[in-house]
Amino acid sequence: MSTLNLILQSLHNLTRWALVILGVIVIVRGFTGWLRGRRFNKDDNRFGLLYTSFFDVQLLLGLILYFSKGWFGVLTADFAAAMRAAGTRFFAIEHFLLMFIALVVAHVVRTRSRKAASDVLKHRWAALGYLLSFVLMLAAIPWPFLEYGRPWLRLFGLQF
């Protein structure tokens, strides 16, 4: 593996964990704000911005890896064979598609939660929308316990 791919893969992995942490934060802030009737404040907005921004970076890193590691080529070379192999199908289609949908949901939620008419509606949009985005993201992660899973942490060639 090239040094650049190793760096990109490490950054992609680290960004995953940042997204998981930020996802929990925005969901908890959304639900607590909604259920307690708290004012939607600048920290709520800031954490939503961080979640979507990290998601954007994650997608960019993922796209570079997708094309540099050859998943697109595998998919276009023999689509039927790629669809029969669970691991290939996951990385060539499912992982990218679910992550992209989760990203779009996060951006829609951020916009809707900022522009909602009341603080309760802002928090409700954040709570439910970020939860949906988060669940889609979790479903798209190649967890180590899956047949085609990856290690919990991959840093510059080291795997944990």
GIKA-V20452 format. One record per residue. N is the residue number from 1. PSI is psi as a letter, one per 40 degrees, with the letter a starting at -180 (none if undefined). NEAR is the number of other C-alpha atoms within 10 Angstrom. D_CENTER is the distance of its C-alpha to the mean C-alpha in whole Angstrom. Layout:
N/PSI/NEAR/D_CENTER  N/PSI/NEAR/D_CENTER
This chain:
1/h/7/24  2/i/7/25  3/d/10/24  4/d/12/22  5/d/16/19  6/d/16/20  7/d/15/19  8/d/18/16  9/d/20/15  10/d/20/15  11/d/18/13  12/d/21/10  13/d/21/11  14/d/15/12  15/d/18/9  16/d/19/7  17/d/13/10  18/d/16/10  19/d/21/6  20/d/14/8  21/d/12/11  22/d/20/10  23/d/25/9  24/d/15/12  25/d/16/14  26/d/27/13  27/d/24/14  28/d/16/17  29/d/21/18  30/d/29/18  31/d/20/20  32/d/15/22  33/d/23/23  34/d/22/23  35/d/13/26  36/e/11/28  37/f/13/28  38/i/15/27  39/h/14/27  40/h/20/24  41/a/11/24  42/d/9/23  43/d/11/21  44/d/20/19  45/d/17/18  46/d/12/18  47/d/18/15  48/d/27/13  49/d/17/14  50/d/16/12  51/d/24/9  52/d/25/9  53/d/16/11  54/d/17/8  55/d/26/5  56/d/16/9  57/d/14/10  58/d/21/7  59/d/19/8  60/d/13/11  61/d/19/11  62/d/20/10  63/d/13/13  64/d/13/15  65/d/18/15  66/d/17/15  67/d/12/18  68/d/13/20  69/e/13/19  70/e/11/21  71/d/18/19  72/d/14/20  73/d/14/23  74/d/15/23  75/d/18/22  76/d/11/25  77/d/11/27  78/g/10/28  79/d/13/25  80/d/11/27  81/d/13/27  82/d/20/23  83/d/15/23  84/d/10/25  85/h/10/23  86/d/14/21  87/d/17/19  88/d/17/19  89/d/19/18  90/d/20/15  91/d/20/14  92/d/23/16  93/d/16/15  94/d/17/13  95/d/18/10  96/d/18/10  97/d/15/11  98/d/20/8  99/d/23/5  100/d/19/8  101/d/14/9  102/d/26/6  103/d/25/6  104/d/16/10  105/d/20/10  106/d/26/9  107/d/22/12  108/d/16/14  109/d/24/14  110/d/22/14  111/d/17/17  112/d/17/19  113/d/26/19  114/d/20/21  115/e/12/23  116/i/14/24  117/d/10/28  118/i/13/28  119/d/19/26  120/d/21/26  121/d/20/24  122/d/25/22  123/d/30/21  124/d/22/21  125/d/23/18  126/d/31/16  127/d/23/16  128/d/16/16  129/d/24/13  130/d/30/11  131/d/22/12  132/d/17/11  133/d/23/8  134/d/24/7  135/d/14/9  136/d/20/8  137/d/22/4  138/d/16/7  139/d/14/10  140/e/19/8  141/h/19/8  142/g/18/12  143/i/14/13  144/d/13/17  145/e/10/19  146/i/10/18  147/d/10/20  148/f/13/18  149/i/13/16  150/i/16/16  151/i/13/17  152/d/13/15  153/h/16/16  154/h/18/17  155/h/16/19  156/f/15/21  157/e/13/22  158/h/9/22  159/h/11/21  160/none/10/20
